[in-house]
Amino acid sequence: MSARAGAEPQELAPQTARLTTLDSGVRVVTEAMPSVRSIALGFWVRTGSRDEGDEQAGISHFLEHLLFKGTDRFSSREIDEAFDAMGAEVNAGTGKETTSVYSRFLDGHLERAFDVLQDMVLRPAYPDIDSERQVVIEEIAMYEDEPQDKVHDVLAGAIFGDHPLGRPIIGRAEVVSSVPVPELAAWHDGRYVPRNVVVAAAGNLDHDAIVELVGSAFGEAPASPHGPSSPNGGRPSVRFLEKDTEQYHLCLGGPGIPRGDERRFALRVLDTILGGSTSSRLFQEVREKRGLAYAVYSYASHYSDTGQVALYVGTRPDNVAKAMDVIGAELRRLQEGGVSEEELERARENVKGRTVLSMESTLTRMNRLGSSLLMGVPLLTVDEVLAAFDAVTLEDVMTLAADLWRPERMSAAGVGREEKTFRAALEPVSPALAAA
């Protein structure tokens, strides 16, 4: 097969991104940024913790670690030395639906960086697996000792129940400690295949040169199926993890919207108003006016067919009830009093500014290209994204608030010393939830 076999390069947006799909099914998407001297390049794979059964929980994350441990051509040390010799950054991440391995380097090092990266991603040899088991088990233990992180997974379990979306990405130590190499290799070989992969790059690059490199790296193989369909939306629930902590770490949240939903722009604006900025309602009322917490914020997560909205607050035991009382009042005010034009305009300009500033990074642009194309989200120009935010109306925001942030549809999660303190604090938010 010719390295350039497949569809002709497609312009995704004028003077921005180009896409080529090879005969094997791998997609190559790039964005030229001639004003910089670097390239950010990543392999995006359509696999993550959502694809795992309970007995496999953590295999995707463990495999991501093992990609750095060596191939038949490069030892782990040689991989480290190769990227260090280029002054390059290299990293990886596992999500619930995707795995990415990426690097940022000087434009003159493209061929060398690509060669090492593709060998790592496509041809791991699984040496020194037992030492890396211990590394990941230590990572899991460290994560368990971080209640401000752990509580978000407790909330996901409350919202999604036994569905894989309700499990931590990092997995379980008993799986990592025992999964055999043949099972890891089969997991890799069934998922790290052309039709599951997007190669994305942004920076001072030539699209055709990257297509040539990708075409020479990939063979052909069928793709494994993805994980189970989304949950049907269970009833709100409460989960608590008892832990001897100085603070209580509390989350409220519920089902959200899918990654490609057109309402995602309105939700970004709504999130900024509620708790996603320093001028947001939660930050001002809980932290600035009353000093009840250092950290308080809201956020949204998106998946292929569902999503999640959530808020977090961490506070001392004697402030738990007060903080949740204020949060409950703010959720009711959002439903009953709406949003002002001033808040809407400030939030719109906030998200527009953050979007444009982030797009000055080659790494951010590469991430946007890879994740959007992999998950089937339309790849918009910056101007189109800004126009979408400008088009968000008060009605859009309030409709979403009524759909997603009604207290009676919220689940709750907590990490702290006593569950009764946590449950009592839920009363101002939702009496039914407190009694659940």
DRENSE-857853 format. One line per field, with one value per residue (C-alpha): residue in three letters; chain; x, y, z. Coordinates in steps of 0.05 Angstrom, whole numbers, plus 5000, padded with zeros to 4 digits. Each point is the difference from the previous one (the first is absolute). Layout:
# residues N
res = [ALA_...]
chain = [A_...]
px = [X_...]
py = [Y_...]
pz = [Z_...]
# end
This chain:
# residues 436
res = [MET_SER_ALA_ARG_ALA_GLY_ALA_GLU_PRO_GLN_GLU_LEU_ALA_PRO_GLN_THR_ALA_ARG_LEU_THR_THR_LEU_ASP_SER_GLY_VAL_ARG_VAL_VAL_THR_GLU_ALA_MET_PRO_SER_VAL_ARG_SER_ILE_ALA_LEU_GLY_PHE_TRP_VAL_ARG_THR_GLY_SER_ARG_ASP_GLU_GLY_ASP_GLU_GLN_ALA_GLY_ILE_SER_HIS_PHE_LEU_GLU_HIS_LEU_LEU_PHE_LYS_GLY_THR_ASP_ARG_PHE_SER_SER_ARG_GLU_ILE_ASP_GLU_ALA_PHE_ASP_ALA_MET_GLY_ALA_GLU_VAL_ASN_ALA_GLY_THR_GLY_LYS_GLU_THR_THR_SER_VAL_TYR_SER_ARG_PHE_LEU_ASP_GLY_HIS_LEU_GLU_ARG_ALA_PHE_ASP_VAL_LEU_GLN_ASP_MET_VAL_LEU_ARG_PRO_ALA_TYR_PRO_ASP_ILE_ASP_SER_GLU_ARG_GLN_VAL_VAL_ILE_GLU_GLU_ILE_ALA_MET_TYR_GLU_ASP_GLU_PRO_GLN_ASP_LYS_VAL_HIS_ASP_VAL_LEU_ALA_GLY_ALA_ILE_PHE_GLY_ASP_HIS_PRO_LEU_GLY_ARG_PRO_ILE_ILE_GLY_ARG_ALA_GLU_VAL_VAL_SER_SER_VAL_PRO_VAL_PRO_GLU_LEU_ALA_ALA_TRP_HIS_ASP_GLY_ARG_TYR_VAL_PRO_ARG_ASN_VAL_VAL_VAL_ALA_ALA_ALA_GLY_ASN_LEU_ASP_HIS_ASP_ALA_ILE_VAL_GLU_LEU_VAL_GLY_SER_ALA_PHE_GLY_GLU_ALA_PRO_ALA_SER_PRO_HIS_GLY_PRO_SER_SER_PRO_ASN_GLY_GLY_ARG_PRO_SER_VAL_ARG_PHE_LEU_GLU_LYS_ASP_THR_GLU_GLN_TYR_HIS_LEU_CYS_LEU_GLY_GLY_PRO_GLY_ILE_PRO_ARG_GLY_ASP_GLU_ARG_ARG_PHE_ALA_LEU_ARG_VAL_LEU_ASP_THR_ILE_LEU_GLY_GLY_SER_THR_SER_SER_ARG_LEU_PHE_GLN_GLU_VAL_ARG_GLU_LYS_ARG_GLY_LEU_ALA_TYR_ALA_VAL_TYR_SER_TYR_ALA_SER_HIS_TYR_SER_ASP_THR_GLY_GLN_VAL_ALA_LEU_TYR_VAL_GLY_THR_ARG_PRO_ASP_ASN_VAL_ALA_LYS_ALA_MET_ASP_VAL_ILE_GLY_ALA_GLU_LEU_ARG_ARG_LEU_GLN_GLU_GLY_GLY_VAL_SER_GLU_GLU_GLU_LEU_GLU_ARG_ALA_ARG_GLU_ASN_VAL_LYS_GLY_ARG_THR_VAL_LEU_SER_MET_GLU_SER_THR_LEU_THR_ARG_MET_ASN_ARG_LEU_GLY_SER_SER_LEU_LEU_MET_GLY_VAL_PRO_LEU_LEU_THR_VAL_ASP_GLU_VAL_LEU_ALA_ALA_PHE_ASP_ALA_VAL_THR_LEU_GLU_ASP_VAL_MET_THR_LEU_ALA_ALA_ASP_LEU_TRP_ARG_PRO_GLU_ARG_MET_SER_ALA_ALA_GLY_VAL_GLY_ARG_GLU_GLU_LYS_THR_PHE_ARG_ALA_ALA_LEU_GLU_PRO_VAL_SER_PRO_ALA_LEU_ALA_ALA_ALA]
chain = [A_A_A_A_A_A_A_A_A_A_A_A_A_A_A_A_A_A_A_A_A_A_A_A_A_A_A_A_A_A_A_A_A_A_A_A_A_A_A_A_A_A_A_A_A_A_A_A_A_A_A_A_A_A_A_A_A_A_A_A_A_A_A_A_A_A_A_A_A_A_A_A_A_A_A_A_A_A_A_A_A_A_A_A_A_A_A_A_A_A_A_A_A_A_A_A_A_A_A_A_A_A_A_A_A_A_A_A_A_A_A_A_A_A_A_A_A_A_A_A_A_A_A_A_A_A_A_A_A_A_A_A_A_A_A_A_A_A_A_A_A_A_A_A_A_A_A_A_A_A_A_A_A_A_A_A_A_A_A_A_A_A_A_A_A_A_A_A_A_A_A_A_A_A_A_A_A_A_A_A_A_A_A_A_A_A_A_A_A_A_A_A_A_A_A_A_A_A_A_A_A_A_A_A_A_A_A_A_A_A_A_A_A_A_A_A_A_A_A_A_A_A_A_A_A_A_A_A_A_A_A_A_A_A_A_A_A_A_A_A_A_A_A_A_A_A_A_A_A_A_A_A_A_A_A_A_A_A_A_A_A_A_A_A_A_A_A_A_A_A_A_A_A_A_A_A_A_A_A_A_A_A_A_A_A_A_A_A_A_A_A_A_A_A_A_A_A_A_A_A_A_A_A_A_A_A_A_A_A_A_A_A_A_A_A_A_A_A_A_A_A_A_A_A_A_A_A_A_A_A_A_A_A_A_A_A_A_A_A_A_A_A_A_A_A_A_A_A_A_A_A_A_A_A_A_A_A_A_A_A_A_A_A_A_A_A_A_A_A_A_A_A_A_A_A_A_A_A_A_A_A_A_A_A_A_A_A_A_A_A_A_A_A_A_A_A_A_A_A_A_A_A_A_A_A_A_A_A_A_A_A_A_A_A_A_A_A_A_A_A_A_A_A_A_A_A_A_A_A_A_A_A_A_A_A_A]
px = [5000_5025_5015_4950_4947_4929_4958_5029_5018_4937_4998_4960_5000_5034_5074_4996_4993_5012_4975_5023_4970_5046_4975_5014_4950_5049_4985_5053_4979_5047_4999_5057_5026_5058_5016_5026_5061_4969_4953_4951_4984_4955_4971_4927_4969_4926_5006_4995_4973_4929_5019_5021_4960_5005_5053_5041_4994_5065_5028_4997_5037_5052_5012_5011_5057_5030_5005_5059_5037_5030_4993_5043_5038_5003_5010_4965_5065_5011_4930_5015_5067_4972_4949_5049_5050_4947_4980_4931_4940_4966_4939_4936_4931_4944_4927_4934_4995_5069_5074_5051_5076_5032_5064_5020_5068_5039_4976_5068_4990_4935_5026_5038_4944_4948_5043_5008_4928_4968_5043_4979_4926_4995_5053_5009_5043_4976_5068_5007_4926_5004_5037_4948_4944_5029_5004_4927_4979_5037_4963_4933_5020_5020_4934_4962_5035_4975_4927_4991_5012_4967_4933_4988_5003_4954_4951_5007_4981_4939_4978_5016_4996_5032_5010_5074_4993_4990_5068_5067_5044_5061_4972_5008_5066_4979_4991_5066_5037_4975_4982_5045_5041_4960_4936_5034_5027_4931_4969_5052_4996_4925_4995_5064_4981_4993_4925_5003_5057_5007_5069_4996_5053_5004_5059_5052_4985_4984_4937_5024_5065_4962_4953_5061_5026_4933_4989_5066_4985_4933_4977_4928_4958_4926_4977_4971_4931_4993_4970_4927_4947_4986_4961_4926_5003_4989_4968_5042_5042_5048_5069_5048_5072_5020_5071_5038_5008_5007_4947_4936_5003_4931_4972_4931_4984_4958_4997_5022_5002_5042_5065_4971_4935_4989_4981_5072_5014_4942_5023_5070_4970_4953_5057_5041_4941_4987_5070_5051_5033_5021_4940_4953_4943_5028_5070_4973_4947_5038_5072_5004_4940_4999_5069_4970_5048_5065_4978_4930_4983_4955_5018_4971_5025_4979_4999_4978_4927_4991_5035_5003_4994_5029_5023_5051_5014_5053_4989_5013_4949_4970_4987_4969_4928_5010_5034_4947_4945_5030_5009_4927_4978_5040_4971_4930_5017_5024_4933_4955_5037_5035_5062_5010_5023_5062_5019_4987_5044_5056_4999_4999_5060_5035_4994_5017_5063_5022_4987_5043_5057_5003_5003_5067_5030_5019_4984_4929_4988_5025_4956_4939_5014_5011_4944_4948_5014_5006_4932_4963_4992_4999_5067_4984_5045_5015_4953_4945_5009_4998_4937_4968_5013_4973_4936_4985_4938_4970_4946_5053_5035_4936_4973_5065_4998_4930_5019_5066_5006_4933_5017_4951_5040_5067_5040_5049_5068_5044_5067_5011_4996_4926_4944_4947_5032_5000_4929_4973_5033_4962_4933_5002_5016_4948_4963_4987_5074_5017_4952_5024]
py = [5000_5069_5044_5050_4951_5019_5062_5065_5050_5035_5072_5000_5076_5052_5007_4960_4924_4946_4928_4939_4931_4943_4935_4965_5046_5041_5075_5054_5070_5059_5075_5043_5055_5031_5052_4948_4954_4941_4942_4966_4930_4948_4931_4998_4931_4986_4959_5014_4976_4999_4940_4959_4949_5000_4945_5044_5066_5037_4962_5060_5044_4946_4989_5075_4995_4939_5037_5038_4937_4980_4968_4950_5060_5047_4986_5043_5037_5011_5029_5049_5018_5010_5051_5033_5007_5038_5044_4972_4991_4932_4977_4959_4998_4950_5022_4964_4996_5019_4988_5050_4999_5065_5040_5072_5013_5046_4996_4974_4936_4977_4936_4977_5017_4966_4937_4991_5019_4953_4942_5011_5005_4945_4949_4995_4940_4998_4994_5015_4992_4981_5063_5042_4962_5027_5071_4999_4969_5056_5050_4969_5004_5073_5014_4968_5047_5061_5009_5063_4957_4936_5033_5013_4925_4988_5048_4965_4935_5034_5026_4941_4943_4934_5026_5006_5076_4995_4968_5036_5003_4981_4931_4950_4977_4927_5003_5036_4951_4938_5014_4956_5025_4961_5035_5068_4984_4977_5064_5042_4961_5004_5075_5035_4988_5048_5010_5017_5050_5074_5030_5074_5055_5075_5047_5016_4939_4974_4958_4955_4984_4976_4959_4965_4983_4974_4959_4964_4984_4965_4933_4977_4966_4999_5044_4972_5024_5057_4997_4993_5051_5057_4989_5010_5053_4970_5035_5051_4966_5015_4969_5014_4976_5003_5026_5035_5068_5071_5023_4972_4995_5005_4995_5009_4981_4965_4976_5051_5004_4962_5026_5021_5031_5070_5023_4991_5074_5022_4951_5029_5069_4974_4965_5065_5036_4947_4980_5001_5067_5045_5046_4940_4995_4942_5030_5068_4975_4941_5024_5075_5024_4947_4967_4931_4965_5008_4958_5003_4992_4967_4962_4958_4935_4974_4929_4972_4990_5032_5048_5026_5067_5008_5048_4991_5032_4982_5028_4987_4960_5061_5033_4942_5017_5074_4988_4952_5048_5054_4952_4977_5073_5015_4940_5023_5072_4973_4967_5055_5065_4983_5033_5074_5028_5027_4930_4970_5051_4994_4923_5001_5046_4957_4936_5035_5029_4934_4964_5048_5003_4924_4994_5035_4934_4947_4946_5027_5003_4929_4976_5033_4969_4930_4996_5033_4956_4936_5012_5025_5072_5053_5034_5074_5059_5047_5052_4948_4982_5073_5010_4941_5031_5067_4965_4974_5033_5008_4951_4949_5006_4998_4939_4963_5022_4972_4936_4986_5037_4988_4978_4942_4967_5006_4943_5013_4974_5013_4981_5015_4975_4990_4985_5030_5069_4994_4976_5054_5053_4975_5021_5072_4975_4944_4969_4938_4993_5007_4943_4955]
pz = [5000_4983_5060_4972_4980_5017_4995_4974_5054_5023_5023_5065_5004_4956_5015_5064_5004_4948_5004_4962_5011_4979_4970_5066_5034_5041_4997_4997_5019_5004_5011_4974_5045_4961_5053_5049_4999_5035_4984_5047_4975_5031_4990_5021_5011_5009_5062_5075_5066_4973_4957_5060_5039_5075_4998_4952_5038_4990_4941_4953_5049_5015_4926_4991_5051_4965_4934_5030_5025_4934_4932_4961_4972_5060_5074_5052_5012_4926_4993_5057_4971_4930_5022_5048_4944_4960_5058_4990_5045_4998_5039_4997_5029_5009_5002_5004_4924_4972_5010_4973_4995_4978_4994_4987_4967_4953_4928_4978_5041_4968_4968_5062_5049_4956_4993_5075_5016_4948_5023_5072_4984_4948_5020_5076_5022_5073_5035_5075_5009_5074_5020_4963_5036_5064_4972_4981_5066_5035_4956_5020_5073_4992_4966_5057_5048_4961_5023_4959_4938_5024_5014_4926_4986_5059_4967_4932_5035_5030_4932_4955_5049_4976_4930_4980_4999_5075_5012_5010_4938_5041_5014_5056_5031_4998_4924_4988_5046_4963_4928_4956_4941_4948_5023_4997_4930_4976_5028_4963_4934_4997_5014_4977_4927_4941_5002_5074_4992_4983_4992_5013_4995_5005_4990_4947_4957_4931_4997_4944_5036_5061_4957_4970_5069_5024_4938_5010_5073_4997_4976_5000_5053_5020_5057_5064_5022_5049_5069_5021_4984_5047_5065_4996_5054_5068_5059_5039_5053_5057_5011_5056_5012_5073_5007_5056_4966_5024_4951_4971_4925_4969_4930_4970_4928_4949_4928_4948_4924_4948_4972_4933_5026_4971_5070_5023_4986_5044_5054_5000_5011_5054_5035_5000_5033_5053_5022_4944_5013_5057_4988_5000_5049_5040_5005_5022_5049_5032_4999_4991_5042_5055_5000_5005_4952_4964_4940_4971_4926_4949_4937_4943_4969_4932_4971_4933_5020_5068_5048_5070_5037_5069_5054_5055_5067_5052_5070_5074_5041_5034_4933_4962_5017_4986_4933_4976_5023_4956_4941_5006_5001_4937_4964_5017_4979_4934_4989_5026_4986_4935_4972_4986_4933_5036_5025_4932_4964_5051_4995_4924_4997_5052_4961_4934_5031_5030_4935_4959_5051_5003_4925_4999_5023_4949_5052_5011_4925_4991_5057_4969_4932_5027_5050_4956_4939_5041_5034_4939_5024_4944_4995_5001_4986_5058_4968_4996_5073_5021_4958_5035_5067_4976_4978_5070_5028_5069_4979_4981_5067_5041_4962_5015_5073_5006_4965_5035_5066_5035_5071_4997_4944_5036_5029_5056_5021_5060_5030_5074_5071_5013_4951_5045_4996_4924_4995_5047_4957_4938_5030_4974_4930_4996_5058_4958_4986_5074_5015_4943]
# end
